[in-house]
Structure formats: C-alpha cells, structure tokens
C-alpha cells in the first residue's frame, strides 16, 4: 500500500464523512423508542418462559419429593 501524507489523509476523511447521512432527531427518537419497546417485549417473553419452566420443574419434582 502506498503511504498517503497526513494532509491528503485528512482531506479523504473529510470527504468520506461528508457522505454520511446522519439521522434526524425524529428518526433517532423513534428508533430509540423501538429499541426500548423490543427490550421490554423480550424481557416479558423470557419472564413468562422462566415462570413456565419453573412451574413445570416444581410440578415434576413434587411428584418425587
């Protein structure tokens, strides 16, 4: 690879950063809300699954205890 001097490197970095499409405040807010909602749904799902497994295990172990 050919070495690029620091000035050219900075110019190239600025050119690439100018191509980035940054999200709007609304897009960021909606995306954040969706992440929290999905995390809450996943937490509820795993809580329910955990309770079902617990109930099953206590029922099965109750027969032998």
ABEGO torsion letter per residue (X at the ends): XBBBBAAAAAAAAAAAAAABBBBBAAAAAAAAAAAAAAAAAAAAAAAAAAAAAAAAAAAAAAAAX
